[in-house]
């Protein structure tokens, strides 16, 4: 996902919008997501979660397990972060705790909005720990173009190359933060595979002989997900994040996708950057930690 977390009020009923198409680890999440539109924006979260699981199967998402009441547990082998290890649509706290313990993860549940968060906190003995902005951008065929940015390279392999990983490993001025980032993300990216029908593009922006910014697209038919947007610490605050994201938008349009989604920290500079590039927030779910 964007290494920076990318989670308004949604109107949907989990009994009608279960993530029943989840069927990882064989990457067979089959039901196509609807084409994004302004009219359907308030109902997009279940489709976005399902699309995210499909396009990321084999990379950050390792599996989705069926749970009681039609709910699911999304999990990651490599990454322990809450947004990749959580229950969706489950109100059985004992099951969530057992599934989390089996995976060596904290027991976490996703709530679509404040109303569901209140209900789940009471039902599960949980407390909110984070909110995430889910954003989408409609894509037009006219936005598709070959890369015109000088110094841009694009790889179609599921696992990114050393230059791309070099940007990921230099996002902070603090070496300890960089080491912790790569301890989790590095193994997942180096071992990444892509399921049937999933197209991957890893974009790297160079200045001279140095890779300075990167971004990844994981695309299916209608949707592409934007992940791993990063700028090397010595080159930050120079507009490179905007430049690499603009190239990712063009690349997603060139793949024939109708929409591009991402996740980021809400109500901050990252969300404002994406809003300035045409993304709109369609959901702000909360992550709840069970006590």
MODANOR-V341246 format. One record per residue. SS is DSSP state (a for helix, b for strand, c for the rest). PSI is psi in whole degrees, 0 to 359 (* if undefined). Layout:
ss: [SS/SS]
psi: [PSI/PSI]
//
This chain:
ss: [c/c/c/c/c/c/c/c/c/c/c/c/c/c/c/c/c/c/c/c/c/c/c/c/c/c/c/c/c/c/c/c/c/c/c/c/c/a/a/a/a/a/a/c/a/a/a/a/a/a/a/a/a/a/a/a/b/c/c/c/b/c/b/b/b/b/c/a/a/a/c/b/b/b/b/c/c/c/c/c/c/a/a/a/c/b/b/b/c/c/c/c/a/a/a/a/a/a/a/a/a/a/a/c/c/c/c/b/b/b/b/c/c/a/a/a/a/a/a/a/a/a/a/a/c/b/b/b/b/b/b/c/b/b/b/b/b/b/c/c/a/a/a/c/c/c/c/c/c/c/c/b/b/b/b/c/c/c/c/c/c/a/a/a/a/a/a/a/c/c/c/c/c/c/a/a/a/a/a/a/a/a/a/a/a/a/a/a/a/a/c/c/c/c/c/c/c/c/b/b/b/b/b/b/b/b/b/c/c/b/b/b/b/b/b/b/b/b/b/c/c/c/b/b/b/b/b/b/b/b/b/c/a/a/a/c/c/c/c/a/a/a/a/a/a/a/a/a/a/a/a/a/a/a/c/c/c/c/b/b/b/b/b/b/c/c/c/c/a/a/a/a/a/a/a/a/c/c/c/b/b/b/b/c/c/b/b/b/b/b/c]
psi: [171/135/324/128/125/*/*/81/128/148/95/161/117/336/335/334/49/155/54/346/356/129/46/151/5/10/29/38/99/321/122/143/149/155/132/148/158/325/329/7/323/359/17/337/313/319/323/318/317/318/318/315/322/311/336/356/128/351/265/329/120/335/163/117/139/140/179/149/19/6/181/162/116/134/158/131/321/327/132/359/150/318/351/4/89/157/149/122/23/133/14/100/324/319/317/314/320/318/320/316/322/329/359/36/162/146/114/142/148/129/133/329/183/324/313/326/317/314/317/325/319/320/326/353/51/169/142/139/341/151/152/137/122/127/148/157/127/145/139/144/328/342/348/132/158/155/125/350/124/136/12/131/148/126/140/4/146/324/128/162/181/324/315/311/331/325/314/326/0/34/340/153/349/113/327/322/316/318/319/321/311/337/325/306/327/306/321/317/319/330/9/140/170/139/174/130/356/125/134/138/122/118/133/129/131/150/112/233/10/127/130/340/155/162/153/144/134/113/145/209/304/324/148/144/138/125/164/32/119/150/132/139/316/348/12/163/35/13/9/328/319/319/316/326/320/321/324/321/313/321/322/320/322/333/354/11/148/341/155/132/159/171/141/171/128/153/38/189/328/315/322/323/312/322/323/345/14/2/149/143/130/352/150/67/166/144/131/130/128/138/*]
//
